[in-house]
Amino acid sequence: MIRIDQRSSTPIYQQLVQEIKEVILRGVLQPGDKLPSVRELSVQLTINPNTVQKSYQELERQKIIENLRGKGTYVSTHYKPREDTEKLSVLRDDLRKVLIEAHYLGLDEEKITEMVRQLLEELTIREGDR
Amino acid sequence: MIQIENLNKNYGESQALQDINLRVEQGSIFGLVGPNGAGKTTLIKTIMGVLLPSDGRVLVDGRDVHQDPTVKSRVGYVADYQNYYPGFRVKDMIRLYRQTYPHWSEERFAELSRIFSLPEGQKMAKLSKGMRTQLAVLLNLSLMPAVLVLDEPTSGLDPVLRRLVLNILVGEVAGNGTTIFIATHQLNELERTCDHVGILHEGRVLFDESLEQMKENIRKIQAAFDGELPEEFLKRPEILKVERQGRVYSIVVKEKVDEVKAELLNYKPLLLEDIDLSLEDIFIYRMGGLGYEFHGIVA
């Protein structure tokens, strides 16, 4: 399920954070499910274990997964999206960049909105889901 | 952990290694690349204690490998060519390692023997290069190394075995906290597996950075314009390389990437996008910039 593109300019640990978030969002991993160990995932993907560790730490910091001492790492059962102004402003900047790119690709407002709607559907984020 | 301090190695008049300082943390993977003849094998043989340094020292887990050779009982070495006694059979090599290395683990050996199926009765002279490499990996992981040094470990292996060996290596780091030092020409392998990468060029280590830093610090931007970009913009020191085909500029930027992009937007591009750079591209661009940046990088 998890794919890593080593050529991408996005660091591998960030790609992994993103991929795991997506797997959880799609319900492939659900709250309370156990994640593979650092060793398992690094061997499975042939990536550096410290990179996997760093991704897990980041996901833990964001309270998306939790590490139960001696038992392993699990998808959080009590994750609540919370407002994080700093993160929001980064997200806003990222969106801005994407919109600039979209503009230069010749997309108008209608096409962009349609694309966003489709993506939200794909990711099954609908109102009332969370 | 491996610490290399002010290491110099001369062969007569010629300096093979010059002022090398490196530190490889425990449980991490360091990738060393460099053109042929850069001194990689000399460096590795010096780390292994096979060659004496002309100056400086090499510490493994805090102990000097040239003063205190017992530390080598926990150092595994997979050479680029396995010079095993040709008359020995595979089982003789196994016995030799088992008797030589005090921390040899039968459990680890049994586990790895199931993965690599090696003909125990075969003579070394009859083993293919790939077989010898597999045997070397098997033996050197079974001695339970604290530090594992590999010189071109995947050359001569088919893609399946190559992936298998890399998986075993990352598993070794994750499971046992082994420190790995790997010299290779296979940049695409380093990209996924290394924490840090260094480049050896004419006996000096030029960059020693984490892969993340390396990728963050250099980008390629492709942008198309109706007119031309002003010369003085293209002469910015951050811009390593500019190629132009018709309206499209490909610009390689080192540092201040966002600043350069913001400025490019002022020239109203028809299109502006980031192109991913592989580690190989990064090395080629950075080596290309060496002529005028040499001193800056070393300092």
Interface residues (C-beta under 8 A of the other chain):
Chain A: I4 D5 Q6 R7 S8 S9 P11 I12 Y13 S37 V38 R39 S42 V43 L45 T46 I47 N48 P49 N50 T51 V52 I100 E101 Y104 L105
Chain B: G27 S28 I29 R163 L166 N167 V170 G171 V173 A174 G175 N188 E191 R192 T193 C194 D195 L211 E212 K215 E216 R219 L265 P269 L270 L271 L272 E273 D274 D276 L277 S278
